[in-house]
Amino acid sequence: MATQNSGKRQLGSAAAAGLAFAAGALAALAAQQRRYEDLRLRVAEVERSERQAMLTEQQRLQFYLLSRAMEDPDLAAVYSNVQVDSPTQRRQYLFANALYTNALLAYRVGVVNWEELHGHLRMVCHNPIFRDYWDAHRPHRASLKDDSEEARVGRMVDVLIRDLDESDTEAWWVVGEPPAE
């Protein structure tokens, strides 16, 4: 009888040791998964920061080129193939492009959210020169992929201009609702 009890105790001790080992292994696995998730989140943040830095640098270069084109009519003629009536109109279109691309970049890097972008673009779209620029460059936007950020923002601008045209209020700053993001 003593041998049976001793065997049961050894079996129970072995089972307890096995459960303790399994619990320890699960705890270690859970800790490893938390570390993996933390690392994955850090890598994603670094990639997002790098993308923002590249977009910012590209915007800086574009603004430099736009500035040069606005200062020099010979360079401005190279920047766009849209027909304009005067060097003044070309500079205005270049500046309208700078305003739009700046707003687009602010959204892309997270400086403004979708609703704030909508509000800013509503103000820009109220300007008749910007509207002329936007209409003249419609063929350029036709080549954008439908699901790209720029195409979605472009559709927002199209709707804003339509809403402003159809509005019967002088309070342009309340016209239109941002589309779902």
N, C-alpha and C positions, 0 to 999 in steps of 0.2 A: 504494500500500500504506500509505503514511504517513497518507493521508486516511482509510482504513478504520480503522486503529488509533486515530486521533484521534476518529473518530465513535463507535467502541466505548467509548473512554474517556469521552467526553462523555455517552453513553447510560448507562454505568455510574455516572458521577458524578451524573447526574440521578436514576437509580434509588436510589442511596444517599441523596441529598438527600430524595427522596420518602419513603423508609423512615424516615429520621431525623425528618422532619416528622410522619409518621403515628405514630411512637413518642412524640414530644413531645405530639401531640394526645391520644393515649391516656392518657399520664401526666397531662396536665392534666384530662382527663375523670375519671380515677380520683380525683384530688385533689378535684375539684369534688363528686364523689359522696360522698366521705368528709366533706367540709364539710356537704353537704346532710344526710347521716345524723346528724352531730353536732347540727346545728340541729334536726332532727326529734326527736331524743332530748331535747334541752333543752326544746322546746315541750311534749312529752309530760310531762316532769317538772314544768314550771310548771303545766300543766293539772291534774296529779295533786295538786300542792300546793294549788292553788286549791280543788279539790274537798274535800280534807281540811279546809281552813280553813272552807269553807262548812258541812261536816258538823259540825265542832267548834262553830261559832257556833250552828247549829241545836240541837245538844245542850245548849249553855249556856242557850239560851232555853227549851228544854223542861224542863231542870232547874229553872230559875227558876219556871216555871209549876207544876211539880210541888211545889216547895217551898211556894209560896203555897197550893196546894190542900191540902197536908198540914197547914198551919198554920190554915187557915180551912175549917171543915166546909161552909159555904155555897158556897165555890168548889169544894171537892172534889166536891160533888154535880153540878157542871157537867162536870167532867173526864171522867167515865165514866158510861155508862148501865147498868153492871152492878149488879144488886141485891146489897146487902150487909146484914149483920145489925146492924152498929153503926158508929159513926164510927171506932172503933179499927180495925175490919176494912178500912174504906175507906182509911185512912192506910197500913195494911199493904200493901194492894194497890197503892197509889200508889208506895210504896217498892219493892215488888217490880218494878213497871214501871221505876222508875229504875235498879235493879240490872241488869235485862235490857237496857234501851236503852244503858246505859253499856258493857256487855260487847259489844253489837252494834257500837257506835261504835268501840270499841278494835280490833275486827277490821277494820272498814271502813277505818280510817285507817292500819292496819298496825302498831299498837302490839303486838298479839298475832297469832300465826298461827292457823291452823285448829285444830291440836292443842291449843294453849294455850287457845283459846276453849272447846273441848270440855271440858278439865279444869276451867276456871272454871265453866262451866255445870253440870257434874256436881255441883260443890259446891252451887251455888244450887238445883239440882233436888232435892237431898237434903232441903231444907227443906219441911215440909208446908204452910206458908202460901204459899210460892211456888207449890207444886203446885195449891193451891186457886185462886190468882190465874190460873195458866196455864189451868186448866180453865174458869174463868168467862169468860175472854177468847177461847176457841176460836172463837166466831162472828166475832170481829173479824179473826182471822187468815185466815178463809176467803176474804176478798176479795183477798188478796195474789196477785200473779202467781206461778205455779208456779216460774218460773226466777229469781225475784228473790233477792237475798242474804238478805233477811229471811225469805222462805219456806224457803230451805234451812236457815237457822239454826233456824227454828221446827221443821222436821222433825227436826233434830238433838236439840232439846229433847224432842220427843215420844218419840224412840227412847231417849234417856237416861232419861226417866221410866219407860218400859216396862221397860228393862233393870234399873233400880233396883228396880222392883216384882217382877220375876221373879228377882232375885238371891237366892241362898241364903247369902250371906256378909254379915257385919257390916262388912267392909272396903269400904264404899261407894266409897272413893276409887280403887278398881281396877276398878270396874264399867264395862263398855262400852268400845268402841273408836271413835275418831272415824271417821265415814264419809269416803269419798273426797271430796276437795274439788271 
